[in-house]
Amino acid sequence: MSRDYANRKPRAGAKARAPQRKKAPKRSFPYLAVFVILTLVIGFGYFLWSINGSSDSSVVSEPAQQPKKKTVSTATVEAPKKVIKKDPNALPPKPQEEWTYLEELENKQVEIDLPQTGVVSSGIYQMQCGSFRQESQANEMKARIAFQGAEAQVRRSEGTNGVWYRVVLGPYPNKRDAEHNRHKMQNAGLNGCLIWLWE
């Protein structure tokens, strides 16, 4: 026979029992914690009191000078010098700038030693950027060079290989000018330009 205790109704004459709560144990006063805190506070106060006068004693005062004895009947006594306290965080005075290279550069002359190439130059250079069998191709390259701000010429030459149309720039009075124009052509995509001395 099974009994249902969960749904069982209480008896009519029985009193309902109220749940009993356990009483919390009384806590004693924390004497040890209070003692440790008081000891730390007193120790910290003593530490502050002991370092209070240490900053004044760190400045070394100069001893007062002894009065100088003079042979004159009215001797004068010098007063002791005052000790000036220096701020340890103060910055040193700004140094004065004494630069001399500005004046030297204004009057400086630079001498350059050019290496001897061994080539006797008459001072006239030419630059050839292409050589074509057909004159129309040479004229196309001449137009591309004109877009770069340089003036080119198409020259017809006959040799053992037949007729060629050369695209030539110049003459230039020195090689530096020819090199300058060659760099302009290289930036435009014309990489086949050659410089030679025109005889």
WONORQUI-V738672 format. One record per backbone hydrogen bond with DSSP energy under -1.0 kcal/mol. NH is the residue of the N-H (numbers start at 0). CO is the residue of the C=O. If there is no record, write none. Layout:
NH_CO / NH_CO
//
This chain:
30_28 / 33_29 / 34_30 / 35_31 / 36_32 / 37_33 / 38_34 / 39_35 / 40_36 / 41_37 / 42_38 / 43_39 / 44_40 / 45_41 / 46_42 / 47_43 / 48_44 / 49_45 / 50_46 / 56_52 / 74_72 / 89_86 / 103_99 / 104_100 / 105_101 / 124_171 / 125_195 / 126_168 / 127_193 / 128_166 / 131_164 / 137_133 / 138_134 / 139_135 / 140_136 / 141_137 / 142_138 / 143_139 / 144_140 / 145_141 / 146_142 / 148_145 / 149_144 / 152_167 / 154_165 / 156_163 / 158_161 / 161_158 / 163_156 / 164_131 / 165_154 / 166_129 / 167_152 / 168_126 / 171_124 / 177_173 / 178_174 / 179_175 / 180_176 / 181_177 / 182_178 / 183_179 / 184_180 / 185_181 / 186_182 / 187_183 / 188_185 / 189_184 / 193_127 / 195_125 / 197_123
//
